[in-house]
Amino acid sequence: MENQQAIVLISGLGSQMIRWDDTFCQLLVDQGFRVIRFDNRDSGMSVFRSEKEFCFNGDFTSIKKDDVSYSLIDMTKDIIGLLDHLHIEKAHFVGRSMGGIIAQLLGSYFPERVLSLTIIMSTSLNPDLPPSDPEVMAMMMKTPIDPAIDKEGYINEKLLFAEKISGSQYPIDNVSEIQMIQEELSRSKTKNGIIRQLLAMGSFQYNPEILKKIMVPALVIHGIEDLIFHPDCGRDIADSIPNSEIMLIEGMGHAIPVELYDLITKNIVGIIQ
C-alpha cells in the first residue's frame, strides 16, 4: 500500500462519504489507487458539537461573524489532518459540489500536499456567476421534515429533490436512491450540520487569486443541466486554473449518475497519468 498513490474523495454540502459509493470507489481501486473517502465535519458520523445553534432564514446577508462555527478553510485543514493521520505526504483529490470548493482551497493553500485535482459540479463562489435555480434553492432552504416524526415524508422530500437536480438524460433509480437516503439517515450523528456547512460557504470571501495559484493538473467536470451550479461555474473554474481542462456533459445535472462512473473515473485517471 505504501507504493500506491492515494485519491481522496471529498463530499458535498450535507453529503456523506457513502455518496461516493462502492462501485465508484472500486473503479479507481481497480486502476491501482488507494481510495479514501470520509465524512466532512458535521455530516454522517463526523460529529461537530457547536457551542450554540443558529436559526438560518436563508439570508446570508444577515449572518454575523459569531454565527459561523467554522470556515471552509477549517474544513480544508481537516483534510490535511486526515493526510497526516494516515501518513500520506501527497494525494490526488476529487471533490464534488462543496467538496470541489474545498479541493480548490487545498490546491491553492496546500500545494505541497496536492498531486492533482478533479472538481465536479462545483463553483469558485464568484458572485458574478449565474445564480442557482430559484425553485431548487427554495427546496434547499425550506425547513426539512423531521424524520423522527414523519420518516416517509422525509424520504419522499429527499427523493423529490434528487429527481429535480438529476438531469434529463440520467433519471435516478428510485429504489437505489431510497436505500441511500435510509442509509444516510441511519448513520447521521449530527444535528443542523448542513446549516453550519452552509454558513461556512456563505461566509467565504471570494478571491480570484485562489484559483490562479493552483499549478497542479486539474480536471473540471460539470453537467450542462446543473440547476445548483450553472455550467458557467465550471467554465469559470477551468478558465481560472492555469493547468486545467474541462469536460461538460450533456444531460447531467447536479449528481453523478452510475451511467457516467466509467467515463468520469477514466478521466480522473487520465489527468493523473
Salt bridges, closest charged atoms under 4 A:
ASP22 OD1 - ARG37 NH2 3.10
ASP39 OD2 - ARG187 NH1 3.05
ASP42 OD2 - ARG196 NE 2.65
GLU53 OE1 - ARG196 NH1 3.26
ASP67 OD1 - LYS52 NZ 3.60
ASP78 OD2 - ARG41 NE 2.72
ASP84 OD1 - ARG113 NH2 2.86
GLU135 OE1 - LYS164 NZ 3.17
GLU157 OE2 - LYS142 NZ 3.17
GLU177 OE2 - ARG19 NH2 2.94
GLU184 OE2 - ARG19 NE 2.82
GLU209 OE2 - LYS212 NZ 3.47
ASP226 OD2 - HIS222 NE2 3.39
ASP226 OD2 - HIS254 ND1 2.86
ASP232 OD2 - HIS230 ND1 3.75
ASP232 OD1 - ARG235 NH1 2.55
ASP262 OD2 - LYS266 NZ 3.11
